[in-house]
């Protein structure tokens, strides 16, 4: 994703600097990046770091390191924030080595905590000791393993995703749902491709059909409005499948333009009145794909 997001400045042009300034304003004094209430949060810190990496801008390494170190090996964190802790250390590692806190013992402890969310069917679930994994859980766990240069239970994740296929040709986040969702489908497509596993042929057509007449992608067939997260992930999955989205390209560019503000950030959808690092990163990812 980062590789493609780095192409966003081709379309942003002189506005690229505005995005960097916005991202730096999102960092609090403790080194973390702001959530939607202005509090430092690991989840938003990851998007802040990855967005700066996408712009190939210098990272505030010392400040972020100071913020990350008290989390230790993530013993007190839920699954999502645990994976974010891993990703944040990895983001710093792309610019500076060695990164404080990245000893073998630290790495092993992080892996051990991730494994505590391994579901009985081979997938991963944000709820520990679950019977079944979720698409989101598998995607996060596989990404964390990749960031830690470790080998995950890829066959278990693939089997879990197989059970999440929906009758309409997509994937759902959880089992026994009749209708797929855009983000679960994009996660499944991206993960299966990474694992060199076959992807059902219907996925590309299903994702393309989620494009709204005014541009952007819907999170589900019955969603009322398109959003930037679904747009970015759908474009990323379609590109990975080598399915052309040329027919919706201009519409999507127009949609993203409606979410842009000269403060340097992107809104998540037409009804959103808050700017944050997460949607700004997804704006960069979507623009990166649309620049090709």
BADRENKE-554364 format. One record per residue: x, y, z of N, C-alpha, C, O in turn. Coordinates in steps of 0.1 Angstrom, whole numbers, padded with zeros to 4 digits, always signed. Each point is the difference from the previous one (the first is absolute). Layout:
REM residues N
XYZXYZXYZXYZ;...
REM end
This chain:
REM residues 292
+0008-0012+0000-0008+0012+0000+0009+0013+0000-0003+0009-0007;+0013-0010+0015+0009+0012+0001+0006+0004-0014+0001+0011-0003;+0003-0022-0004+0006+0003-0013-0009+0007-0009+0005+0009-0007;-0018-0012+0007-0009+0007-0009-0004+0013+0006-0001+0010-0008;+0000-0009+0021-0004+0013+0006+0011+0011-0003-0003+0012+0000;+0015-0017-0002+0011+0010-0003-0002+0007-0014+0007+0010-0003;-0016-0015-0005-0003+0006-0013-0010+0011+0001-0002+0008-0009;-0004-0006+0021-0010+0010+0002+0004+0014-0004-0007+0008-0006;+0020-0004+0010+0004+0014-0004+0000+0003-0015-0001+0012-0003;+0000-0022-0005-0001+0003-0015-0013+0007-0002-0001+0009-0009;-0010-0012+0016-0012+0007-0001-0002+0012+0009-0007+0010-0003;+0013-0011+0015-0001+0011+0010+0008+0012-0004-0004+0011+0002;+0015-0013-0009+0008+0011-0004+0004+0009+0011+0006-0005+0010;-0008+0018-0011+0005+0009+0010-0008-0002+0014+0005+0005+0010;-0016-0012-0011-0007-0002+0013+0006-0011+0009-0004-0002+0011;+0014-0005-0017+0007-0010+0008+0005+0006+0013+0000-0007+0011;+0006+0019-0011+0005+0006+0012-0011+0003+0010+0002-0002+0012;-0014+0005-0017-0011+0002+0010-0003-0013+0007-0003+0000+0012;+0004-0011-0018-0003-0013+0006+0010-0003+0011-0003-0004+0011;+0016+0007-0014+0011-0003+0010-0003+0010+0012+0002-0005+0011;-0005+0017-0013-0002+0009+0011-0012-0004+0008+0001+0000+0013;-0011-0005-0019-0012-0005+0007+0004-0012+0009-0004+0000+0012;+0011-0009-0018+0004-0012+0008+0009+0004+0012-0002-0006+0010;+0011+0015-0012+0008+0004+0012-0008+0007+0011+0003-0001+0011;-0014+0008-0015-0008+0006+0010-0008-0011+0007-0005+0003+0011;+0004-0015-0016-0008-0010+0007+0008-0007+0011-0005-0009+0007;+0018+0012-0006+0008-0006+0011-0001+0007+0013+0002+0013+0000;-0005-0020+0010+0000+0006+0014+0014+0001+0006+0010-0005-0005;-0009+0012+0016+0013+0003+0007+0006-0013+0005+0012-0001+0001;-0021-0009+0001+0006-0013+0005+0005-0009-0011+0006-0011+0003;-0007+0016-0015+0006-0008-0012-0010-0008-0007+0002-0004-0012;-0014+0002+0017-0011-0007-0007-0008+0009-0009+0001+0012+0002;-0008-0018-0011-0008+0008-0009-0015-0001+0004-0004-0009+0007;-0003+0020-0010-0013+0002+0006-0011-0009-0006+0000-0002-0012;-0009-0003+0021-0012-0006-0005-0010+0011-0002+0003+0012+0000;-0016-0016-0003-0010+0010-0003-0004+0009+0011-0007+0010-0001;+0011-0014+0013-0003+0009+0012+0013+0008+0004-0001+0007+0010;+0012-0009-0017+0012+0008+0002+0009-0008+0010+0011+0006+0003;-0014-0018+0001+0009-0007+0009+0009-0009-0008-0003-0005-0011;+0015+0003+0016+0010-0009-0006-0005-0014-0001-0005-0005+0010;+0007-0002-0021-0005-0013-0002+0009-0008-0009+0004+0005-0010;-0001-0017+0013+0009-0008-0008-0006-0002-0014+0008+0000-0010;-0021-0002+0009-0006-0002-0013+0002+0012-0010+0004-0002-0011;-0006+0014+0016+0002+0012-0008+0015+0003-0002+0004+0006-0010;+0004-0010+0020+0014+0002-0002+0006-0008-0011+0008+0005-0008;-0013-0017+0006+0004-0008-0012-0004+0007-0013+0009+0001-0009;-0021+0004+0008-0003+0007-0012+0007+0013-0002+0004+0004-0011;-0001+0003+0022+0009+0012-0001+0014-0003-0006+0005+0006-0008;+0001-0017+0014+0013-0004-0005+0000-0005-0014+0008+0004-0008;-0018-0012+0005+0000-0006-0014-0003+0011-0010+0005+0000-0012;-0013+0010+0016-0003+0011-0010+0013+0009-0002+0002+0004-0011;+0005-0002+0022+0013+0007-0002+0010-0008-0009+0007+0006-0008;-0007-0019+0010+0008-0009-0008-0004+0001-0015+0008+0000-0009;-0021+0000+0007-0005+0001-0013+0004+0013-0007+0003+0001-0012;-0002+0010+0020+0005+0013-0006+0015+0000+0000+0006+0010-0005;+0001-0020+0010+0015-0001+0001+0005+0012+0008+0010+0006-0003;-0018-0003+0014+0004+0011+0009+0007-0006+0012-0002-0011+0003;+0011+0019+0003+0007-0004+0012-0010-0004+0011-0010+0007+0002;+0013-0018+0005-0008-0004+0011+0004+0006+0013+0012+0002+0002;-0021+0001+0007+0004+0005+0014+0004-0011+0009-0007-0004+0009;+0018-0002-0012+0004-0013+0006+0001+0000+0015-0005-0009+0007;+0012+0019-0002+0003+0000+0014-0013+0002+0008-0002-0007+0010;-0007+0016-0015-0013+0002+0007-0008-0012+0000-0006-0004+0010;+0005-0003-0022-0009-0012-0001+0006-0011+0008-0007-0008+0007;+0020+0006-0007+0007-0010+0009-0004+0002+0014-0003-0010+0007;+0004+0022-0002-0004+0003+0014-0014-0004+0003-0004-0004+0011;-0005+0006-0021-0014-0004+0002-0002-0015+0000-0008-0005+0007;+0015-0002-0016-0001-0015-0001+0005-0008+0011-0005-0010+0004;+0017+0014+0002+0007-0008+0009-0008-0004+0013+0001-0011+0004;-0010+0020+0001-0007-0004+0012-0010-0012-0002-0005-0006+0009;+0001+0004-0022-0009-0011-0003+0007-0014+0001-0007-0010+0000;+0020+0010+0001+0007-0013+0002-0002-0009-0012+0001+0003-0011;-0005-0016+0015-0004-0010-0010-0015-0001-0002-0005-0010-0006;-0002+0021+0010-0014+0000-0003-0009-0008+0009-0011-0004-0004;+0016+0001+0016-0007-0009+0009-0014+0006+0004-0010-0008+0002;+0009+0021-0002-0013+0006+0004-0009+0004-0012-0011+0006+0002;+0015-0009-0014-0007+0005-0012-0010-0011-0005+0002-0012+0001;-0012+0018-0007-0009-0009-0008+0007-0004-0013+0011+0005-0003;-0017-0014-0004+0006-0006-0012+0003+0011-0011+0011+0000-0005;-0020+0009+0003+0002+0010-0010+0012+0009+0003+0008+0003-0008;-0008+0002+0021+0011+0009+0004+0013-0007+0002+0011+0006-0002;-0011-0019+0004+0012-0008+0001+0006-0001-0014+0012+0002-0002;-0020-0004-0008+0005-0001-0014+0005+0014-0004+0009+0002-0008;-0016+0009+0013+0005+0013-0003+0013+0003+0006+0008+0007-0006;-0006-0012+0018+0013+0002+0007+0011-0007-0009+0011+0006-0002;-0013-0018-0003+0009-0006-0009+0003+0008-0012+0011+0002-0004;-0022+0003-0002+0001+0008-0013+0008+0013+0003+0008+0004-0009;-0010+0002+0020+0006+0013+0003+0015-0002+0001+0008+0008-0005;-0003-0019+0013+0014-0003+0000+0006-0003-0013+0011+0005-0004;-0019-0012-0005+0005-0003-0013+0001+0012-0008+0010+0002-0008;-0019+0008+0009+0001+0012-0008+0012+0008+0004+0007+0005-0009;-0004-0005+0022+0013+0007+0004+0012-0007-0005+0010+0006-0004;-0011-0020+0003+0011-0008-0005+0003+0003-0014+0012-0004-0004;-0021+0009-0004+0003+0003-0014+0009+0012-0002+0006+0002-0010;-0005+0006+0021+0008+0012-0001+0012+0000+0009+0010+0007-0003;-0010-0015+0013+0012+0000+0009+0002-0014+0006-0010-0007+0003;+0022+0003-0002+0003-0013+0005+0013+0001+0009+0009+0007-0004;-0009-0013+0016-0010-0008+0005-0011+0009+0007+0003+0011+0005;-0015-0016-0004-0010+0007+0008-0001-0004+0014+0001-0013+0002;-0001+0022+0008-0001-0005+0014-0011-0009+0002-0011+0003-0005;+0013-0013+0013-0012-0009+0004-0001-0011-0010-0010-0008+0002;+0018+0006-0012-0002-0010-0010+0010-0012+0002+0005-0005-0010;-0003+0001+0022+0009-0011+0003-0008-0013-0004-0012+0000-0002;+0019-0011+0002-0006-0013-0003-0010-0003+0010-0011-0006-0003;+0013+0009+0016-0009-0004+0011-0013+0009-0002-0011-0005+0002;+0013+0017-0006-0012+0009-0002-0008-0005-0012-0012-0001+0001;+0019-0003-0011-0007-0006-0012-0008-0013+0004-0011-0001-0004;+0018-0007+0011-0007-0013+0004-0012+0002+0009-0010-0007-0002;+0011+0017+0011-0011+0003+0008-0012+0006-0008-0011-0004+0003;+0014+0012-0012-0011+0005-0009-0007-0011-0007-0012+0000-0001;+0020-0009-0005-0005-0011-0007-0009-0009+0009-0011-0005-0004;+0016+0003+0016-0008-0008+0010-0013+0006+0003-0010-0007+0001;+0009+0020+0000-0013+0007+0003-0009-0001-0013-0012-0001+0002;+0018+0003-0013-0008-0002-0013-0006-0014+0000-0012-0001-0004;+0019-0009+0007-0005-0013-0001-0011-0003+0010-0008-0009-0001;+0007+0017+0012-0011-0002+0009-0013+0003-0006-0011-0002+0006;+0011+0008-0018-0013+0003-0007-0002-0009-0012-0008+0002-0009;+0016-0013+0009-0002-0010-0010-0012-0008+0002-0002-0006+0011;-0008+0006-0020-0012-0007+0001+0001-0015-0002+0010-0004-0006;-0019-0004+0011+0001-0014-0001-0001-0005-0015+0005-0011-0002;-0011+0019-0007-0001-0005-0014+0012+0004-0008+0000-0001-0012;+0010+0007+0018+0012+0003-0007+0002+0015-0003+0011+0005-0003;-0022+0003+0004+0001+0014-0003+0003+0008+0013+0005-0006+0010;-0007+0019-0011+0002+0008+0012-0012+0009+0002-0007+0004-0009;+0004-0002+0022-0012+0008+0004+0004+0010+0011+0007-0004+0009;-0012+0016-0010+0003+0010+0010-0004-0004+0014+0005+0005+0010;-0015-0015-0009-0004-0005+0013+0009-0013+0003-0001-0009-0008;+0008+0009+0019+0009-0012+0002-0009-0013+0002-0011+0001+0005;+0017-0012-0007-0006-0013+0002-0013-0002-0008-0009-0007+0004;+0009+0013-0016-0012-0001-0009+0000-0013-0008+0011-0006-0002;-0022+0001-0001-0002-0012-0008+0004+0003-0015+0007-0008-0006;-0011+0020+0001+0002+0003-0014+0008+0013-0001-0002+0010+0008;+0010-0009-0019+0007+0012-0003-0009+0010-0008-0010-0004-0005;+0015+0016+0003-0007+0010-0008+0010+0004-0011+0012-0002+0001;-0017+0008-0012+0008+0005-0011+0009+0011+0005+0012+0000-0003;-0017+0009+0011+0008+0011+0006+0011-0005+0009+0011+0004-0001;-0015-0014+0009+0010-0006+0009+0012-0007-0007+0011+0002+0003;-0015-0009-0014+0011-0007-0008+0009+0010-0007+0012-0001+0000;-0018+0012-0005+0007+0010-0007+0010+0007+0009+0012+0002-0003;-0017+0002+0015+0009+0006+0010+0011-0009+0005+0012+0004+0001;-0015-0016+0002+0010-0010+0005+0010-0003-0011+0012+0000+0004;-0016-0002-0016+0010-0003-0011+0009+0013-0002+0012-0002-0002;-0017+0014+0003+0008+0012-0001+0010+0001+0011+0011+0004-0002;-0015-0008+0014+0008+0001+0012+0012-0010-0001+0011+0003+0003;-0014-0015-0008+0010-0010-0002+0010+0005-0010+0012-0002+0001;-0017+0008-0012+0009+0005-0010+0009+0011+0006+0012+0000-0003;-0018+0009+0011+0008+0011+0006+0011-0006+0009+0010+0006+0002;-0013-0017+0004+0010-0006+0009+0009-0011-0006+0008-0006+0007;-0009+0005-0020+0008-0009-0008-0001-0014+0006+0009-0008+0002;-0022+0004+0000-0003-0014+0005-0010-0007-0009-0006+0006-0008;+0006-0019+0009-0009-0008-0008-0013-0003+0007+0000-0006+0011;-0011+0010-0016-0013-0002+0006-0006-0014-0004+0006-0007-0008;-0018+0004+0013-0008-0012-0004-0008+0004-0012-0012+0003+0001;+0019-0003-0013-0007+0005-0012-0011-0010-0004-0010+0005-0006;+0012-0018+0008-0010-0009-0005-0013+0001+0009-0011-0001-0005;+0013+0004+0018-0012+0002+0008-0007+0013-0004-0012+0000+0000;+0019+0010-0003-0006+0013-0004-0008-0002-0013-0011+0005-0002;+0017-0013-0008-0007-0003-0012-0013-0007+0002-0010+0002-0007;+0011-0012+0016-0012-0008+0003-0011+0009+0006-0012-0002-0003;+0017+0010+0012-0010+0010+0006-0007+0008-0010-0012+0002+0000;+0020+0004-0010-0006+0008-0010-0009-0007-0009-0011+0005-0005;+0014-0018+0003-0009-0008-0008-0014-0001+0006-0010+0000-0007;+0009-0001+0020-0012-0001+0007-0008+0013+0001-0012+0001+0003;+0019+0010-0007-0006+0013+0000-0006+0005-0014-0005+0011-0001;+0007-0020-0009-0006+0003-0013-0015+0001+0001-0006-0007+0007;+0000+0017-0015-0014+0002+0001-0006-0004-0014+0007-0001-0010;-0020-0003+0010-0007-0005-0012+0000+0010-0011-0001-0003-0012;+0003+0016+0015+0000+0011-0011+0013+0001-0007+0002+0009-0008;+0008-0017+0012+0013+0000-0007+0011+0009+0007+0010+0003-0006;-0012+0000+0018+0009+0008+0008+0004-0007+0013+0000-0012+0001;+0004+0020+0008+0004-0005+0014-0007+0009+0010-0002+0012-0002;-0001-0018+0013-0005+0008+0012+0010-0001+0011+0009-0008-0001;-0010+0017+0011+0010+0000+0011-0002-0012+0009+0009-0005+0006;-0022+0001-0005-0003-0011+0009-0008-0011-0008-0005+0003-0010;+0004-0014+0016-0006-0012-0006-0015+0002-0001-0007+0007+0007;+0001-0015-0017-0014-0002-0001-0008+0013-0004-0012+0001+0002;+0019+0008-0009-0007+0012-0005-0003-0003-0015+0008-0006-0007;-0019+0011+0002-0004-0002-0014+0006+0010-0009+0001-0003-0012;+0002+0015+0017+0005+0011-0009+0014+0004+0004+0003+0001+0012;+0006+0001-0022+0013+0004+0003+0002+0014+0003-0010+0008-0001;+0021-0004+0006+0004+0014+0003+0012+0004-0008+0009-0009-0002;-0007+0021-0002+0011+0005-0008+0013-0002+0007+0010-0005-0006;-0009+0009+0019+0013+0000+0007+0004-0014+0003+0012-0004-0001;-0022-0005+0005+0004-0014+0002+0004-0007-0013+0010-0008+0000;-0016+0012-0011+0003-0006-0013+0014+0005-0004+0008-0008-0005;-0005+0020+0007+0013+0006-0004+0011-0006+0009+0011-0004-0005;-0014+0002+0018+0010-0006+0009+0002-0015-0004+0012-0004-0001;-0022-0003-0003+0001-0014-0004+0008-0001-0013+0009-0009-0001;-0012+0017-0008+0007+0000-0013+0015+0003+0002+0008-0007-0006;-0005+0017+0013+0013+0005+0002+0008-0011+0008+0012-0003-0004;-0018-0003+0014+0007-0010+0008+0002-0013-0008+0011-0006+0001;-0021+0002-0008+0002-0013-0008+0010+0002-0011+0008-0010-0002;-0007+0021-0004+0010+0003-0010+0014-0001+0007+0010-0005-0006;-0009+0011+0018+0013+0000+0007+0004-0014+0003+0012-0003+0001;-0022-0006+0002+0003-0013+0004+0001-0010-0012+0002-0012+0001;-0003+0018-0013+0001-0007-0013-0011-0011-0001+0002-0011-0004;-0014+0015+0009-0012-0009+0000-0009+0005-0011+0000+0012-0003;-0009-0021-0002-0009+0005-0011-0011+0009+0006-0004-0001+0011;+0000+0010-0020-0011+0010+0004-0012-0003-0009+0002-0002-0012;-0014+0001+0018-0012-0003-0008-0002+0011-0011+0002+0012+0002;-0005-0017-0014-0001+0008-0012-0010+0011+0001+0001+0011-0007;-0011-0012+0015-0011+0010+0002+0004+0012+0007-0007+0010-0001;+0019-0010+0008+0003+0011+0009+0002+0013-0007-0005+0010+0005;+0011-0010-0017+0002+0013-0007-0013+0006-0004-0002+0012+0002;-0007-0019-0008-0013+0005-0004-0008+0005+0011-0007+0010+0000;+0008-0018+0011-0008+0004+0012+0005+0014+0006-0008+0008+0003;+0021-0007-0003+0006+0013+0005-0004+0012-0009-0004+0010+0005;+0006-0012-0018-0003+0010-0009-0015+0005+0001-0003+0012-0002;-0006-0022+0005-0014+0004+0001-0003+0008+0012-0011+0006+0001;+0020-0005+0008-0002+0008+0012+0003+0015-0002-0002+0008+0009;+0007-0004-0021+0002+0014-0003-0013+0008-0001-0009-0004-0008;+0009+0015+0015-0012+0009+0000-0001+0007-0013+0011+0004-0006;-0023+0000+0001-0001+0008-0012+0008+0013+0000+0004+0005-0010;-0003+0001+0022+0008+0012+0001+0014-0002+0004+0007+0010+0004;-0002-0022-0004+0014-0003+0003+0001-0005+0014-0009+0002+0009;+0021-0009-0006+0002-0006+0013-0007-0013+0001-0008-0003-0009;+0012-0005+0018-0005-0013+0002-0008-0002+0013+0003+0007+0010;-0014-0015-0011-0008-0002+0012+0006-0011+0008+0007-0009-0005;-0010+0009+0018+0005-0010+0009-0007-0013-0001+0005-0010+0004;-0017+0010-0009-0009-0011-0002-0010+0003-0010-0002+0012-0003;-0004-0022-0003-0010+0003-0011-0011+0009+0005-0005+0008-0009;+0001-0008+0021-0011+0009+0005+0004+0012+0007-0008+0007+0006;+0021-0004-0006+0005+0012+0007-0005+0013-0007-0001+0000-0012;-0003+0010+0020-0006+0012-0006+0010+0009-0008-0004+0007-0009;+0016-0007+0014+0010+0010-0006+0014-0007-0002+0003-0009+0008;+0004+0013-0017+0014-0005-0002+0009+0006+0011-0003+0010+0006;+0014-0017-0003+0009+0006+0010+0015-0003-0005+0002-0008-0009;+0007+0016+0015+0014+0000-0005+0007-0013+0003+0008-0005-0007;-0011-0001+0019+0006-0013+0004-0003-0011-0011+0008-0006-0005;-0021+0005+0003-0005-0010-0010+0006+0003-0014+0003-0010-0007;-0002+0022+0003+0005+0004-0013+0015-0004-0001+0004-0006-0010;+0004+0009+0020+0014-0003+0000+0002-0015+0000+0009-0005-0008;-0016-0002+0016+0003-0015+0001-0005-0007-0013+0006-0009-0004;-0018+0014-0001-0005-0006-0012+0010+0002-0012+0002-0009-0007;+0003+0021+0006+0009+0003-0011+0013-0009+0002+0006-0005-0010;-0002+0004+0022+0012-0008+0003-0002-0014-0004+0009-0007-0006;-0020+0001+0009-0003-0014-0003-0002-0002-0015+0005-0010-0005;-0012+0019-0002-0001-0001-0014+0013+0001-0007+0002-0007-0010;+0007+0016+0014+0013+0001-0006+0008-0013+0002+0007-0005-0009;-0008-0001+0021+0006-0013+0002-0005-0011-0008+0007-0009-0004;-0020+0010+0001-0006-0011-0009+0002+0003-0015-0003-0008-0009;+0009+0020+0006+0002+0005-0013-0013+0001-0008-0001-0003-0012;-0009+0008+0020-0013+0003-0006+0000+0015-0003+0002+0008+0010;-0005-0004-0022+0000+0014-0003-0011+0008+0006-0012-0005+0001;+0015+0016+0005-0011+0009+0005+0001+0014-0007-0005+0010+0005;+0009-0011-0018+0001+0012-0008-0014+0006-0002-0001+0013-0001;-0009-0021+0001-0014+0005-0003-0005+0008+0012-0009+0008-0002;+0015-0009+0014-0005+0007+0011+0010+0010+0006-0002+0007+0010;+0013-0006-0017+0012+0008+0004-0004+0015+0003+0003+0005+0010;-0009+0001-0020-0003+0015+0001-0010+0002+0010+0001+0010+0008;-0011-0019-0007-0010+0002+0011+0007-0001+0014-0004+0007+0009;+0013-0016-0008+0007-0002+0013+0008+0012+0004+0001+0005+0011;+0006+0001-0022+0008+0012+0003-0009+0011+0004+0003+0008+0009;-0015-0006-0015-0009+0010+0004-0005-0002+0014-0001+0010+0008;-0002-0023-0005-0004-0003+0014+0010+0004+0010-0003+0007+0010;+0016-0011-0012+0010+0004+0009+0002+0015+0001+0003+0005+0011;-0004+0002-0022+0001+0014+0001-0010+0007+0009+0002+0010+0006;-0014-0016-0005-0011+0005+0009+0004-0002+0014-0006+0007+0009;+0015-0016-0006+0004-0003+0014+0013+0007+0005+0003+0000+0011;+0003+0006-0021+0013+0007+0003-0003+0014+0006-0010+0006-0004;+0019-0001+0013-0001+0013+0005+0014+0006+0000+0010-0006+0000;-0010+0020-0001+0013+0006-0001+0007+0001+0013+0010+0006+0002;-0016-0013+0008+0007-0002+0013+0011-0011-0002+0008-0001+0009;-0009-0006-0020+0010-0011-0002-0005-0014+0003+0007-0009-0002;-0019+0007+0006-0006-0013+0003-0012-0003-0008-0005+0008-0008;+0001-0021+0009-0012-0005-0007-0011-0004+0010+0003-0006+0010;-0015+0010-0013-0012-0006+0007-0002-0014-0004+0003-0004-0011;-0010-0003+0019-0003-0014-0003-0011-0003-0009+0000-0010-0008;-0010+0019+0008-0012-0001-0009-0007+0013+0000+0004+0010+0007;-0015-0009-0014-0006+0013-0002-0007+0006+0013-0002+0012+0001;-0001-0021+0009-0006+0005+0012+0010+0001+0011-0003+0003+0012;+0016-0004-0015+0011+0000+0011+0005+0015+0001+0003+0006-0010;-0002-0001+0022+0005+0013+0002+0013+0001+0009+0004+0010+0005;+0002-0022-0004+0013-0001+0008+0011-0005-0010-0002-0009-0008;+0014+0015+0010+0011-0005-0008+0009-0008+0009+0002+0003+0012;+0004-0013-0017+0010-0008+0008+0010-0007-0009+0000+0001-0012;+0010-0007+0019+0011-0007-0008-0005-0012-0008+0006-0002-0010;-0015-0005+0016-0005-0012-0007-0005+0003-0014+0005-0006-0010;-0015+0014+0009-0006+0003-0013+0009+0008-0009-0001-0001-0012;+0011+0008+0018+0009+0007-0008+0010-0010-0007+0003+0001-0012;+0000-0012+0020+0008-0010-0007-0008-0007-0011+0006-0003-0011;-0018+0000+0014-0008-0007-0011-0002+0009-0012-0002-0004-0011;+0001+0017+0014+0000+0010-0012+0013-0002-0008-0001+0000-0012;+0012-0001+0018+0013-0001-0007+0000-0014-0007+0004+0000-0012;-0009-0010+0018+0000-0013-0007-0009+0000-0012+0004-0005-0010;-0016+0010+0011-0009+0001-0011+0006+0008-0011-0001-0003-0012;+0007+0015+0015+0006+0008-0010+0012-0007-0007+0002+0002-0012;+0005-0009+0020+0011-0007-0006-0004-0010-0011+0006-0001-0010;-0017-0006+0013-0005-0010-0010-0006+0008-0012+0002-0004-0012;-0009+0015+0014-0006+0008-0011+0010+0008-0008-0003+0005-0010;+0016-0004+0015+0010+0007-0007+0006-0009-0011+0007+0005-0009;-0009-0018+0009+0006-0009-0009-0007+0000-0014+0004-0007-0009;
REM end
